[in-house]
Amino acid sequence: MAAFRTRSCVLAVKLCLWLTILSYTTDCVGAQLPKVNPDDSSTIIWGELPPVPMATNMTSPGSRPSTLAAMAEGFVDLVQPKGLPLDYIQFALETVYNETSYYEDNWQTEMWKIMGLFVGIIVCVLFGILYFIILPFVGFIFSCCRCCDRCGGKRVQRESKHMGCSRVTLTLFFFCFTGIICAGMAFTNVSNEFLKTSVTVFKDTADNTLGDMESYLGAVNEQIEYMVDTEYGYVDTLLTENLEEIGDEIGGPVGDYLLDEGGLQQVLDSITNISSTFSEMERALNEIESLRSELINQSTILESELNQVATNLDAINQECSTCISDIDKLVVNVNYTKLPSVETQIDGVEEASMLATNITVEINTVLADIPSQITDMTSNEVQDALVQLDAAEKEVTDAFDGINKTISDFVGTLSDAKGQLDDSWEDVTVYSQYMYYALIGVTCTILLIIMFNLIGLTMGTFSYKDVHPMERSRMSNAGGNVLMAGVFFTFVFAPLLMFITCVAFFVMSLGTLTCEPLLTYDLLRVTIDQPNVITEGYYLGGVVLDNSSIPLTASGILTECSEGSTVFTAFKFDAMYDFDSIKQKLDELQTEFDNITDKIDPKDLNYDFPFAEFADDLNKLRDTTELGSINQTQYDTLLDADITGLNLTEYANKLQGIAEDPGTPVSVVANITAEAEAIRNIQDSTVEPMQANTNQIQIQLDALMALEEQLDAQINQTIDAIGIAELASNSTADAVLNISEEYAERLLGYGYQFYYQIEYQVKNDFAECQIISSLYAYSIQSTCDYPIASLNTFWFTVGWCVFFYVPSIIVAVKLAKYYRIMDEEAPYRAPKKSKKKKKQERRESDEEMPMDDMDHGTVSYPEYQITL
């Protein structure tokens, strides 16, 4: 069992050390579902550690006779009012540690001092010892006296007028003493049940304590996994990704700087506007070219349709003697094939648009190439930093494996303890049952004496008659004999019961005195908390921290845990782990980041742009489009001309009038009407669409002219933006250096944030140990309230009975004489006279005495039977 406790203690210490090593080895931060602050990419938003459980059952699991237990404890407080002599305990421990021969030289003095400190308990124990020794001796003398058939054995009782009052008085006293003993016997049975309950309570308390510790360790393991897997894992991923994507992390901001501060965005926007203008120009030119081709086709169709109408009208004229005129004017008035083609302009606009697009592509190519350049520059240094991160990850993983193993070992130890408790509990239950039966035997022994007393008292009282002592009834005599039998058993069992009471009182009174100092930590303060008492320096400092100069005390641990501190704070692990190593690792990481930023040389970065070529290309755009070569006059002349030689609608109406004229031959009326309708159809299906196309061409030409003016303004604006960008490019080198430094500071900031976060968590949140103080108080309180209190009630109730045995014996012996049959009459005993009266009677007797009697020299005296 001692080896088991030692192994448990070692595992507990190892566990605490491993928990602290975690804070030493993890050197990056994270959070519960960690994320970078969207408003500030250099800040990480942290979460909270999973909580540790509180003690699940802090209430007393069983009922207890509180009043009886308080009476027993009150008796202990009465005989030892000053409680446990803590000052002397501290003095004794210090003396033994510092002067090993002090007690050998002064043992008598110290013995008397100890006896003075525990005088109340010692007096009670001495009383019990005297009781244990004297009562059997008195019983032996009493028994011998009863058997000698002389003064003690003779059944002689002198009658007096006060016999009835004496008997009643003795009966009342005897009944009261028996009642008190009977109450003590009942309380003894209660204490026996209480003791049986205490055994169960002890098991429940042990199970609750072990179960709560397992839950606590499981929660601590979850916190460890949280800090390692969630927090460290997130930050490790964050740093790794930032290092692997260093090109985008630095090149992206550099590109953004060139776009925003460097003016390239304005250049690109201007070129985009130019490209948009080119797109509109191309769309207008394509539409013009399309409408031109359509007009030419429509013109051919119109010419064919008009020729057909003219042929038909000529035939009609032959029948009606030239009644229709102006047939020769049914012709196409405009030759649309003379409209100039804009294919050349379309090709020019496409070429100009390509020039503008090339500028955009060239700028974007340079910007896109910056990240890859930075990646190539820093590849070796980044790999070195990644190697350090991998080493740190392995260190944390190894530490986590060690912590898991320690926790698993400690949980295994708890499981073994619980298993051993469960395995041995069957034997404990059996032996506790035996103890229960034994204590029932004690109760039955007390009950036996009570039964003798009550039976004897009942038989004697109810069969008593006021007769001569030699004429009493046999039942009355039997009642007296039963009382004497009760006295006999009292002499037999009372010393044994007193011995049990004395031993239990001595042991449990000391246990009772330790309860309060243990709950208030006073006993801890004067024992293991005192330096140079058990070992040199502080005992727990040497055991837990391997440094006895650190003032680590049990009372301090329990006090701080009760106030909500963590294991790190309560166990003063800050004396061993001050997080300086984390700062050192951050300094090493800063060196790596400095190496990375030093490799980023703006002179080696290709972010130069051919701004002069861009300006030349933009100036070429005006000529490349060849919009100026479009013959606007020719277009206007052809588009403004009438499409046909006459107005077809009016001409159709004229034909309709001829057809309706009464002078027109009937044979041609229908044909004339048909031709008029055909002319109207030509007007609607061909001429009007052609007119719409000419109008649309004119609109596109006007739009094209406006776009040409717009293009000139956009080109000038873009050239101005290029000039600004060229000037701003001179400060790009400083911007690259600043961005690189900000990148390194941001990554290093993640590390420092983790440092502060893990330091705060370990000192304030990680492994909160309030459950330790709660379980300590719960275990001590349960032990004092049940096992110790139950044994206290046992010795108190048994001692109660044993104490009142003495007056019970005295009264029983005296009372039995009033119930037993006497063998002889009591001799006559003359009343006592004073010396003066005796002298006077002697004188009178001498005066009356005859002379002859005097001569004989004899005096006759009455005969008296003297009985002792």
Helices and strands as residue ranges (DSSP letters): H 2-25, E 35-36, E 44-45, H 66-79, H 86-98, H 102-105, H 107-117, H 119-147, H 163-225, I 226-232, H 233-244, H 246-246, I 247-251, H 252-260, H 264-320, G 327-329, G 336-338, H 343-377, H 379-463, G 469-471, H 474-519, H 522-526, H 539-544, H 554-562, H 567-570, G 573-575, H 580-599, G 602-604, H 611-625, G 627-629, H 632-640, H 648-660, H 666-682, I 683-687, H 688-728, G 729-731, H 732-760, I 761-765, H 770-783, I 784-788, H 789-803, H 805-816, H 835-848, H 851-856
